[in-house]
Amino acid sequence: MIKFSGKILVVVAVAMMSLTSMVANAATEMKPFVLASTSTGAVADKVAGVKKSLTDNGFEVVGEYSPYETAHIIIVTNNTLKKAAGSHERAGYVAGQRVAITKVGDQLQITYTNPVYMAAAYHVKVDVSSVSDALKTALGAIKEYGPAVGLDADELESYHYTFGMEYFDEPYDLVEYDSYEQAVAAVEKGLAAKVGGATKVYRIDIPGKKQTLFGVALSSESTGNKYMDDSFIMNEIDFKETRSTAHLPYDLLVTGEEVEALHARFRIAVNFPDLSMMGSNSFMNIMPSPDAIKAALTKATGGKIEEEF
């Protein structure tokens, strides 16, 4: 009969507990957004305080905009996010996290993207839990929200909404230039001129890489195509009691000579994974949006489109 000493039993017990914890963490369900706090008042009255709290807790504010009258969005980054953004060829999307202040009836909601959820969706293996902690300290954290049932890291890594819809690694390939510098300059020029109804909200250069993440606002004011418009799209899909305003803005990623954007059928779905396919407030209501968004972003970055949407 094999005998174990007390010390060995303790070591074995600790190892088993650690393994159990690792398995549990791997299977933890996550949701795309975090409700930080609720209050009353005007959106504009909260902006300065939110920005100060973010910068006081180590974040850099890289951009902000109001996509519609009842909302203001602030985009932040920090060293951890920038490090995570350099962890693989297309990880740059994780560099900017979004904070939203939204007026819903008499309630003012402060919300933000869940960094751990977004990192998993963008195939980032770097631990960004410290970013979540910093956002919680800066703004609060009442609950994660979005779909009724969250997704775990494995589900997010292989996420697509349904058969025939795109994965993370099936982006819009918008345009290719002769150099990284030329690509960035072309994007800056197009966004400054509001080509395609797109304007720059923020820019984050990824340290040590020829990669830049842009955030863009999309407006139909000059295009007349409501299906690419931030306000129209959110009015159709963001209807729950707690708003998911921090879905915005859209992203452009320049990597070397190439400019891409996440396919809208992935980018929208991963933030709204329980959105119905048909009926009121469904994907059916924005069916032309993926093509309209691609056309707008292609024009804005200097690419060519084969047909108008």
N, C-alpha and C positions, 0 to 999 in steps of 0.2 A: 504494500500500500504506500502510495506517495504522500508524504507529509509536507505541508507548507508552513513556513514560519509566519509569525504575525506581520512582520515587515513586508514579506512577499505578498501576502494577502491584501495589505493596504495598497501596495503599488498596483496590483492587478485591479483592485476596485477603482482606484483613481483613473487608471487607463481606460477602463470600461466606461466610466462616467464621462471622460473626455470624448471618447468615440461616440457615445450616445448624443452628447451635446453637438458634436460636429455634424452628425446625421440630421439632427433636429434643425440646426441652423440652415443646412443645405435645403431642407424641405420647407422652410418658413415661407408662408404666403405673404406677398407684398402687394401694395396698391400704388398707383402712379403718383398720387398727390397726398399732401399733408395739410390738414386744416390746423393752422397755428393758433388763431384766435378769432373771436367775433366781438363786435362792439356796435356802436351807432355813430352817426356823423357823416361827414362828406369824405369822399375818396381823397381829394386834394389835401385835406387836413392831416392825413396819415402818411403821406409820401416822405416828407423830410425825416420824420421819426423812424420810419422803417429803414430808410437808407442809413441813418446814423447808427442804428442798432446793428445793421449788417457790417458796416465798416469797423465798428467797435469790436466786432467778433472775428476780424481777420479776413473779411471778404472785400473784394474789389468790385465796385459797381462799374460795369462796362457799357451799360446802355439802359434805356427805359423808353416806354411809349404808352400811349393810350389808344388802343385799337377801337374803342368806342367810349361813349360818355361815362358809362358806369364802371369803367375798369382802368387800372394803371398797372403796368407790368415792369418789373425791375429785373435786370439780368446781372448775375454775379458770378465771379470765379474766385479761386484761390490757388495756392501752390499745390495742394493735394489734387484738385481737379485737373490742373495743367499737367501734373505728373501722370495721372491716369489717362489723360488725353493722348499722351505719347506712348502708351503701352502697346498699341498695335496700329497697323496702317490706317484704320478707319475709326479709331477710338476718339477722334477729335470732337465728336458730337457731345461727349459728356462734359466738355470744358465749361459750358455755360449752364447754370441752373437758374430757374425762373421763379420769381416771387410775384404774386399778384395781390392787388387790393381791389376788391369787387363789391359794388353796392347791389344787394339783392333785397328789394323791398325796403324795409327800415333797417335791415342788418348790413353791417360792413364786415366782410370776410377777408382775412389775411391768410393766404395759402401759398404753397410752394411745391415744386417738383420733388419727388422722393429720390435722392441721389442714388441710393442702393438699387432701387427699381430700374432707374435709367441706366446705370452702369451694367446691370445684367442684360437689359435689352440691347445694349450696344456692345456686348461681348467683352466688357472690360473686367479683367481679373484683379485689378488693384483694389485694395480695401478702401472704400470711401465712407465708411461709417463715421469717421471723424467729421466729415462734412455734414452729415445728418445731425450729429451732436451739436455742431456749431450753429446750425440753423435753428435747432430746438432752443439753444441758449439765447440766440438773438431774437427769435420771434415767438417761440412756444411750439407746442405740438399736442393738440387735443386728440387727433386720430388720423390714421391713414384713410384715404377714401378713393372712390372711383367705382370699380365694379363691386357687386355684392360679394363675390368670392375673388380673392387675390390670386396671383400667380407666383410660383416659386422660381428660383434662379434657373433651374433646368428648363422650365416651361418658357421663360422669357428668352433664353438663349436660342431656342428653336421656334420662337413665336412667329406665327402668321395667323391672320384672322380666320381663314377658311380655305378650302381647296381652291387653287387658282389665284390666290392673292399673295402678294410679294412678302419675302422675308427681308431681314435687315441687310443681307448681302446682295439684294437686288435693287439698287438705287436708280435714280434718274442719272444717266451719264449725260451731262448738259453740254459740255464743250471742252476742247483740249487746245492748249496754246503751246508755244515753243519753249516757254520757261515758266517757272513758278512766279517770278516777278511780273511777267507779262499777264499771267492769269489773274493775280491779285489786283493789278492795276485795271484790268478790264472789268472786273467785278465792281471795284470802287467807282469806276466811271459810270457804269450802267446804273448802279443804285443811286448815285448822286443825281443822275438825270431822270430818275423814276421810270426807267424803261420797263415796259410790261406791267406797270402799276406796282413795282417793287421798290422799296426804299430801305436804306440801312438803319438797323436798330443798334447793332453792336458788332464789334470785331474782336476776336481773340486769336493772337498768334501763339501757336504751340511751341514752347521752348525746345530748341535742339532739333527741330524738324522743319521742313519746308511745307508747313501746313497751317492754314488759317480757317477758323470757323466764323462765318458771318450769320447774323440774325437779320431776317428781313420781314418788314411789314408788307402785307399785300392788300391793295385797295383797288376797287373797280371804278374809281372816280374817272380815271383816264381811259380805261379799257372798255367799260360798259358791260363787262362779263362778271356777273355777280358770283359765279361759281368759284372764282379764285379769291374772293374777298373775305378777309378775316372775319368781319362783322357778320356777313351772311352765313358763313359756315358755322360759326359758333352759335348763332341764333337757332340753327337747325339741330345741332348735336349736343350743346351744353345747356341742358334744360333741368337738371336735377337741383334739389334744394341747395346743396353745396356746389358751387360752380367750379369748373375745371379751367378757369381762365389761364392758368399757367401752362396750358398746352401751347400757347403762343409765345414768341413768334416762330415762324418757319426758319429752317436752317439751310445754309449753303456751306459745303466743305471744299476748300481748295487743297489738294494734295499734289505737290509737284506741279506738273503742267495741267492736271486734270481738275475739272470742277464738277461736283456732283451734289445731289440732294437726296435725302431719303424719299423713297416712293410714298406718295400720300396714302396709298392703301395700307402701307405699314405704319407710317408716321402718325396717322390719325387713329388707326386701329389699336396700336400699342398703348395709347393714352386713353382710349375709350373701348376697351376690349369687350364690354358687354352691350355695346350699341347694337340695336336691332338691325337686321338686314333690310326689313321692309316695315312699312307702317309709319305712324307719326314719329318725328324725331329719329329718323333712321338713315342708314347709308344710302338708301334709295333716293332720299331727298337731295343728296349731294353727289349723285352718280357722276355728273360731268366734272366734278371738282378735281380729281386726280389729273385729268388731261389738261384742264384749265390752269392748274398750278404749275404743271410741267411747262406749259407754253409760256407762262409769265416768267418763270425762272430762267428758261432758255433764252428768252429775249433779253432779260436783265443782265445775263452774263455774257452776252455777245454771241450766243449760239444761233443755229438756224433751225427752224421748225418746218416740218414737211407740210403741215396743214394747220389752219386756224381752228380753234375750239370755241 
